[in-house]
Amino acid sequence: MEELLFFIGVIGNVTSLLVFVSPIKTFWRVVQNQSTEDFEPAPYVITLLNSSLWVYYGVTKPDGFLVATVNGVGILLEAIYVILFLIYASPPLRAKTAILVSVLDVGVFGVVFLVTRLAIDGDLRLWIIGGICACLSVFMYGSPLAAMKTVITMKSVEYMPFFLSFFLFLNGGIWTIYAIIDRDIFLGIPNGIGFILGTIQLIIYKIFVNAKVPRQLDENSAPLIAPSSPQDHGQASNQI
């Protein structure tokens, strides 16, 4: 059973990595244009917080090595995305990004870390960290709902990339199986929800992939939606 759990965890690491790297095309565009345009920093700042908390959970949990490793990579990638916002965003958006990073990635994570290390110990510490991670991951997995609404309204999948939706679906399914075998409710709940939402996204994509876009909704009038990561991502993110 331990060998099976490890194998599934490795697969989960691969799918999570695919979710984390999915915004690279977006940020390559940012670098080329030297502008973040209308993209919002919040999904990436929140995914950075999510990855940081999951690393803390994985380090705290006795057998949480695989959870910690992939989210460690997530921290690195999301930090790069956030730094690019700080470099290429307009001054108001740059200030907004800096505030979000200070409040969420430094402030919130710092409070959670200090409180759980200094005031809480034993199993209760793991439960509190896991509960916070699960709630944040549910929020991140729900972030693509805005994109799904746009797809239905515009009858176009231009702003809901197929591979991001597919990787979120796959990642949620793999980590749900891992959570069931490991009996980890904190991994199971958010990833089960992520699997369901990913399935809905793929169904919507299938319905509208060949739909004709009304003339008045051309690419100049359509809103620009940043891909969610786990995680982001957010993702969405983590995606674990």
C-alpha positions as CSV (number, residue, x, y, z in Angstrom):
1,M,0.0,0.0,0.0
2,E,2.8,2.4,0.8
3,E,4.4,1.7,-2.6
4,L,1.1,2.5,-4.3
5,L,0.7,5.7,-2.3
6,F,4.2,6.8,-3.2
7,F,3.5,6.1,-6.9
8,I,0.3,8.0,-7.0
9,G,2.0,10.8,-5.1
10,V,4.7,11.0,-7.7
11,I,2.1,11.2,-10.5
12,G,0.4,13.9,-8.4
13,N,3.6,15.9,-8.3
14,V,3.8,15.8,-12.1
15,T,0.3,16.9,-12.6
16,S,0.7,19.7,-10.0
17,L,3.8,20.8,-11.7
18,L,1.9,21.1,-15.0
19,V,-0.7,23.3,-13.3
20,F,2.1,25.5,-11.9
21,V,3.8,26.0,-15.2
22,S,0.6,26.6,-17.2
23,P,0.8,30.4,-16.8
24,I,4.3,30.5,-18.4
25,K,2.9,31.4,-21.8
26,T,1.0,34.3,-20.2
27,F,4.1,35.7,-18.5
28,W,6.2,35.3,-21.6
29,R,3.7,37.6,-23.2
30,V,4.1,40.0,-20.3
31,V,7.8,40.0,-20.7
32,Q,7.6,40.5,-24.5
33,N,5.1,43.4,-24.1
34,Q,6.8,44.7,-20.9
35,S,3.3,45.1,-19.5
36,T,0.9,43.0,-17.4
37,E,-2.0,44.6,-19.3
38,D,-5.3,43.8,-17.6
39,F,-4.1,40.7,-15.8
40,E,-4.7,40.7,-12.1
41,P,-2.0,39.8,-9.5
42,A,-4.3,38.3,-6.9
43,P,-4.5,34.7,-8.3
44,Y,-0.7,34.4,-8.3
45,V,-0.2,36.1,-4.9
46,I,-2.9,33.8,-3.4
47,T,-1.4,30.7,-5.1
48,L,2.0,31.7,-3.6
49,L,0.4,31.8,-0.1
50,N,-1.4,28.5,-0.8
51,S,1.9,26.8,-1.8
52,S,3.7,28.1,1.2
53,L,1.0,26.8,3.6
54,W,1.0,23.4,1.9
55,V,4.8,23.2,2.2
56,Y,4.4,24.0,5.9
57,Y,1.7,21.3,6.1
58,G,3.9,18.7,4.3
59,V,6.8,19.4,6.6
60,T,4.6,19.2,9.7
61,K,3.0,15.9,8.6
62,P,5.2,12.9,9.2
63,D,4.6,11.4,5.7
64,G,4.0,14.6,3.9
65,F,7.2,14.7,1.9
66,L,5.5,14.6,-1.6
67,V,3.1,17.3,-0.6
68,A,6.0,19.6,0.5
69,T,8.2,18.9,-2.6
70,V,5.8,19.9,-5.3
71,N,4.6,23.0,-3.5
72,G,8.2,24.0,-2.9
73,V,8.5,24.2,-6.7
74,G,5.2,26.0,-6.7
75,I,6.6,28.7,-4.4
76,L,9.5,29.2,-6.7
77,L,7.4,29.6,-9.9
78,E,4.7,31.7,-8.2
79,A,7.3,34.0,-6.7
80,I,8.7,34.5,-10.2
81,Y,5.2,35.4,-11.5
82,V,4.7,37.9,-8.7
83,I,8.1,39.5,-9.3
84,L,7.2,40.0,-12.9
85,F,4.1,41.8,-11.8
86,L,6.3,44.0,-9.6
87,I,8.5,44.8,-12.6
88,Y,6.1,45.2,-15.5
89,A,2.8,46.3,-13.9
90,S,1.7,49.9,-14.1
91,P,2.5,51.9,-10.9
92,P,-1.0,51.5,-9.3
93,L,-1.1,47.8,-10.1
94,R,2.5,47.4,-8.8
95,A,1.5,49.1,-5.6
96,K,-1.5,46.8,-5.3
97,T,0.7,43.7,-5.9
98,A,3.2,44.9,-3.2
99,I,0.3,45.4,-0.7
100,L,-1.2,41.9,-1.4
101,V,2.2,40.3,-1.0
102,S,2.8,42.1,2.3
103,V,-0.6,41.3,3.7
104,L,-1.0,37.7,2.4
105,D,2.3,36.1,1.7
106,V,4.2,37.7,4.5
107,G,1.5,38.7,7.0
108,V,-1.0,35.9,6.9
109,F,1.6,33.1,6.5
110,G,3.7,34.7,9.3
111,V,0.7,34.8,11.7
112,V,-0.3,31.2,10.9
113,F,3.3,30.0,11.3
114,L,4.0,31.8,14.6
115,V,0.6,30.9,16.2
116,T,0.9,27.2,15.3
117,R,4.5,27.0,16.3
118,L,4.4,28.9,19.6
119,A,0.8,28.3,20.9
120,I,-0.3,25.0,19.4
121,D,1.3,21.6,19.3
122,G,0.6,17.9,18.5
123,D,-2.2,16.8,16.3
124,L,-4.1,20.0,16.8
125,R,-1.3,21.9,15.0
126,L,-1.6,19.6,12.0
127,W,-5.4,19.9,12.0
128,I,-5.3,23.7,12.0
129,I,-2.7,24.0,9.3
130,G,-4.5,21.4,7.2
131,G,-7.9,23.1,7.7
132,I,-6.5,26.5,6.6
133,C,-4.9,24.8,3.5
134,A,-8.1,23.0,2.6
135,C,-10.2,26.2,2.8
136,L,-7.8,28.2,0.7
137,S,-7.5,25.4,-1.9
138,V,-11.3,25.2,-2.2
139,F,-11.3,29.0,-2.8
140,M,-8.6,28.7,-5.5
141,Y,-10.3,25.7,-7.2
142,G,-13.5,27.9,-7.4
143,S,-11.7,30.8,-9.0
144,P,-12.2,29.5,-12.6
145,L,-16.0,29.9,-12.1
146,A,-15.7,33.4,-13.4
147,A,-14.0,32.1,-16.6
148,M,-16.8,29.6,-17.0
149,K,-19.4,32.3,-16.8
150,T,-17.5,34.3,-19.4
151,V,-17.4,31.2,-21.7
152,I,-21.1,30.7,-21.4
153,T,-21.9,34.3,-21.9
154,M,-19.6,34.8,-24.9
155,K,-20.1,31.3,-26.3
156,S,-16.4,31.1,-26.8
157,V,-13.6,29.1,-25.0
158,E,-10.9,31.6,-26.0
159,Y,-10.5,32.7,-22.4
160,M,-10.6,29.2,-20.8
161,P,-7.5,27.4,-22.0
162,F,-8.1,23.7,-22.5
163,F,-4.8,22.4,-21.1
164,L,-5.2,24.4,-17.9
165,S,-8.8,23.0,-17.4
166,F,-7.5,19.5,-18.2
167,F,-4.6,19.7,-15.8
168,L,-6.8,21.0,-13.0
169,F,-9.2,18.1,-13.7
170,L,-6.4,15.5,-13.7
171,N,-4.6,17.0,-10.7
172,G,-7.7,17.0,-8.6
173,G,-8.5,13.4,-9.5
174,I,-5.0,12.1,-8.8
175,W,-4.7,13.9,-5.4
176,T,-8.2,12.8,-4.5
177,I,-7.2,9.2,-5.0
178,Y,-4.0,9.8,-3.0
179,A,-6.1,11.4,-0.1
180,I,-8.5,8.5,0.0
181,I,-5.7,5.9,0.3
182,D,-3.8,8.1,2.8
183,R,-7.1,9.0,4.6
184,D,-6.2,12.6,4.5
185,I,-9.3,14.7,4.7
186,F,-7.4,18.0,4.1
187,L,-6.1,16.8,0.8
188,G,-9.4,15.0,-0.1
189,I,-11.9,17.8,0.2
190,P,-10.3,20.5,-1.9
191,N,-9.1,18.1,-4.5
192,G,-12.4,16.4,-4.7
193,I,-14.0,19.7,-5.3
194,G,-11.3,20.6,-7.8
195,F,-11.9,17.3,-9.7
196,I,-15.7,18.1,-9.9
197,L,-15.1,21.7,-11.1
198,G,-12.4,20.5,-13.6
199,T,-15.0,18.0,-15.0
200,I,-17.5,20.8,-15.4
201,Q,-14.9,23.0,-17.2
202,L,-14.2,20.2,-19.7
203,I,-17.9,19.7,-20.3
204,I,-18.4,23.4,-20.9
205,Y,-15.3,23.4,-23.2
206,K,-16.7,20.6,-25.2
207,I,-20.1,22.3,-25.6
208,F,-18.7,25.7,-26.7
209,V,-15.4,24.8,-28.5
210,N,-17.0,25.0,-31.9
211,A,-19.6,27.6,-31.1
212,K,-19.7,30.7,-33.2
213,V,-18.8,34.0,-31.4
214,P,-21.3,36.9,-32.0
215,R,-19.7,39.6,-34.0
216,Q,-20.0,42.2,-31.3
217,L,-18.0,40.1,-29.0
218,D,-14.7,40.2,-30.8
219,E,-11.3,40.0,-29.1
220,N,-11.1,43.8,-28.7
221,S,-14.3,43.9,-26.7
222,A,-13.8,40.7,-24.7
223,P,-12.3,41.0,-21.2
224,L,-8.8,39.7,-20.6
225,I,-8.9,36.9,-18.0
226,A,-5.8,35.7,-16.4
227,P,-5.5,31.9,-16.2
228,S,-6.2,30.7,-12.6
229,S,-3.5,28.8,-10.9
230,P,-3.8,26.0,-7.6
231,Q,-3.4,25.8,-7.2
232,D,-3.3,29.0,-8.8
233,H,-2.9,29.1,-9.3
234,G,-4.3,30.0,-9.2
235,Q,-4.3,28.3,-10.5
236,A,-5.7,27.3,-8.6
237,S,-3.8,25.8,-7.5
238,N,-2.4,24.1,-5.5
239,Q,-3.5,22.5,-6.6
240,I,-2.7,20.1,-4.3
